[in-house]
Amino acid sequence: MNDELEELLKSCLDDDYEEKSLPYRQTMTYYRCALREVETKFRVLDEQFSMYYDRNPIENIETRIKSQTSIMKKLKNRGLPLTLESMQENLFDIAGIRVIGSFVDDIYMLAKLLLQQDDVHLIERKDYIAHPKPNGYRSLHLIIETPIFLANEKRWIKVEVQFRTIAMDLWATLEHKLRYKKDLSPERLEEMATDLYEAAEICARLDEKMTKLKASEKKHPILK
């Protein structure tokens, strides 16, 4: 478990690559299993709402595992050792799941129901909906820990969960594409930042309007 991640990358062409990379591949398998566990939790909640209300609060679920290159870059930028132990102790977003909800109140409801489960431990919460980032970004971020059950042991694995509405996700997706455009002058970049912030405010007003339109929905009997 003390193998350097950088050496694992360099050893890809070695005859004993499979043996050298085994600890890393095992660890990443744990993260993939944890993602499946968390995704299943949301699928079950969505199914339950479908049964009660004939509607689904979840529009889409996306999962991802950080690449070796991204993991190494993040560790290097933080001045941390390039070891599996360091990766597991310091990086909380190796396994990530994004839940796209229909309405803002659905987001908070889903987060609450997730955290009520006795096999989910909250590590960190960042509410960028109540407190947007300076560029206008909105989302609810949770770092949780959940167990996976292996043949002879139980392991607790950290997973990052992001909640967005459709409008928030649309803005974040397009902002990401525009932000990485090349050969733009500083003046144009500043104009774009202003325009993107204004677009984020429009999306926020849209979410607020849609939430008000939904306000007549009856109270959720499955919520405590």
KOLZA-128866 format. One record per residue (C-alpha): residue number from 1; x, y negated, z. Coordinates in pm, whole numbers, plus 50000, padded with zeros to 5 digits. Example, Ala and Ser with C-alpha at 12.3 -4.5 7.8 and 13.67 -1.06 7.14 Angstrom:
<kevos>
> i_xx_yy_zz
> 1_51230_50450_50780
> 2_51367_50106_50714
</kevos>
This chain:
<kevos>
> i_xx_yy_zz
> 1_50000_50000_50000
> 2_50309_49772_50008
> 3_50374_49788_49633
> 4_50421_49444_49478
> 5_50134_49354_49246
> 6_50381_49191_49011
> 7_50583_49511_48988
> 8_50267_49705_48910
> 9_50213_49487_48605
> 10_50575_49520_48491
> 11_50565_49898_48530
> 12_50282_49955_48282
> 13_50518_50119_48032
> 14_50703_50332_48288
> 15_50663_50707_48278
> 16_50544_50705_48641
> 17_50300_50418_48596
> 18_50001_50627_48704
> 19_50166_50709_49037
> 20_50284_50350_49099
> 21_49947_50196_49021
> 22_49737_50443_49222
> 23_49711_50231_49542
> 24_49600_49928_49341
> 25_49347_50127_49136
> 26_49206_50284_49453
> 27_49165_49943_49614
> 28_48987_49798_49312
> 29_48756_50099_49310
> 30_48651_50005_49664
> 31_48559_49655_49544
> 32_48358_49793_49253
> 33_48170_50024_49491
> 34_48094_49732_49723
> 35_47956_49535_49428
> 36_47723_49823_49343
> 37_47602_49831_49703
> 38_47524_49459_49710
> 39_47364_49461_49365
> 40_47137_49747_49475
> 41_47027_49544_49777
> 42_46912_49264_49549
> 43_46743_49504_49306
> 44_46544_49649_49595
> 45_46437_49303_49717
> 46_46334_49204_49367
> 47_46131_49522_49330
> 48_45957_49459_49660
> 49_45853_49109_49553
> 50_45726_49248_49227
> 51_45503_49484_49422
> 52_45365_49213_49653
> 53_45332_48920_49413
> 54_45362_49056_49061
> 55_45661_48828_49011
> 56_46037_48860_49041
> 57_46240_48595_49228
> 58_46559_48713_49059
> 59_46609_48621_48695
> 60_46949_48780_48646
> 61_47237_48943_48834
> 62_47598_48926_48716
> 63_47899_49102_48871
> 64_48270_49069_48814
> 65_48605_49188_48952
> 66_48906_48958_48942
> 67_49180_49067_48703
> 68_49533_49150_48819
> 69_49659_48833_48653
> 70_49405_48613_48834
> 71_49480_48780_49167
> 72_49855_48730_49127
> 73_49812_48368_49019
> 74_49595_48288_49321
> 75_49838_48453_49564
> 76_50133_48270_49408
> 77_49955_47935_49417
> 78_49890_47984_49789
> 79_50246_48096_49856
> 80_50127_48435_49979
> 81_50301_48774_49947
> 82_50216_48971_49633
> 83_50105_49282_49819
> 84_49782_49474_49843
> 85_49758_49390_50214
> 86_49792_49020_50140
> 87_49534_49044_49863
> 88_49278_49211_50087
> 89_49338_48984_50386
> 90_49348_48649_50207
> 91_49135_48669_49892
> 92_48761_48687_49956
> 93_48641_48656_49596
> 94_48797_48962_49433
> 95_48451_49115_49405
> 96_48188_48863_49300
> 97_47816_48878_49233
> 98_47603_48594_49099
> 99_47229_48596_49160
> 100_47021_48368_48939
> 101_46697_48282_49114
> 102_46379_48127_48981
> 103_46343_47848_49238
> 104_46554_47680_49504
> 105_46344_47820_49787
> 106_46385_48167_49636
> 107_46761_48126_49669
> 108_46745_48050_50040
> 109_46491_48327_50091
> 110_46710_48585_49917
> 111_47014_48475_50115
> 112_46820_48504_50439
> 113_46688_48850_50356
> 114_47038_48968_50260
> 115_47192_48844_50584
> 116_46915_49004_50792
> 117_47034_49349_50684
> 118_47230_49519_50962
> 119_47510_49636_50732
> 120_47587_49285_50605
> 121_47824_49059_50799
> 122_47853_48690_50710
> 123_48213_48571_50686
> 124_48164_48227_50532
> 125_47884_48009_50397
> 126_47915_47706_50168
> 127_47595_47529_50069
> 128_47665_47326_49755
> 129_47289_47280_49702
> 130_47241_47074_50016
> 131_47589_46924_49971
> 132_47681_46923_49598
> 133_48043_46899_49487
> 134_48158_46555_49363
> 135_48121_46667_48999
> 136_47755_46763_49056
> 137_47804_47140_49095
> 138_47528_47309_49294
> 139_47517_47662_49427
> 140_47497_47856_49751
> 141_47809_48061_49824
> 142_47831_48340_50079
> 143_48128_48557_50167
> 144_47994_48877_50317
> 145_48137_49206_50430
> 146_47954_49531_50363
> 147_48050_49897_50412
> 148_48113_50159_50149
> 149_48100_50525_50246
> 150_48377_50744_50108
> 151_48426_51119_50140
> 152_48598_51094_50477
> 153_48576_50732_50591
> 154_48382_50407_50593
> 155_48542_50085_50468
> 156_48421_49729_50507
> 157_48473_49531_50187
> 158_48437_49156_50131
> 159_48216_49032_49847
> 160_48148_48678_49728
> 161_47780_48611_49654
> 162_47678_48304_49453
> 163_47317_48196_49428
> 164_47200_47958_49154
> 165_46875_47859_48992
> 166_46840_47884_48615
> 167_46905_47509_48586
> 168_47213_47526_48811
> 169_47354_47816_48613
> 170_47292_47645_48279
> 171_47475_47335_48396
> 172_47768_47529_48545
> 173_47810_47743_48232
> 174_47813_47446_47994
> 175_48028_47236_48228
> 176_48288_47513_48234
> 177_48301_47527_47854
> 178_48324_47150_47814
> 179_48581_47105_48089
> 180_48826_47330_47909
> 181_48806_47150_47576
> 182_49152_47051_47451
> 183_49301_46727_47322
> 184_49060_46487_47493
> 185_49181_46145_47597
> 186_49169_46042_47964
> 187_48898_45792_47875
> 188_48684_46059_47708
> 189_48737_46296_48001
> 190_48615_46028_48240
> 191_48310_45960_48024
> 192_48237_46333_48010
> 193_48265_46364_48388
> 194_48010_46085_48428
> 195_47776_46240_48174
> 196_47806_46585_48335
> 197_47727_46441_48676
> 198_47416_46273_48535
> 199_47315_46602_48373
> 200_47357_46776_48710
> 201_47123_46521_48869
> 202_46866_46587_48596
> 203_46888_46962_48666
> 204_46843_46897_49038
> 205_46530_46691_48974
> 206_46399_46967_48748
> 207_46449_47224_49026
> 208_46274_46995_49273
> 209_45980_46949_49038
> 210_45947_47321_48973
> 211_45961_47398_49344
> 212_45676_47153_49407
> 213_45469_47313_49132
> 214_45517_47650_49301
> 215_45430_47517_49648
> 216_45073_47647_49628
> 217_45195_48009_49632
> 218_45072_48200_49936
> 219_45304_48267_50225
> 220_45532_48570_50189
> 221_45401_48847_50415
> 222_45727_49039_50386
> 223_45927_48756_50542
> 224_45980_48754_50915
</kevos>
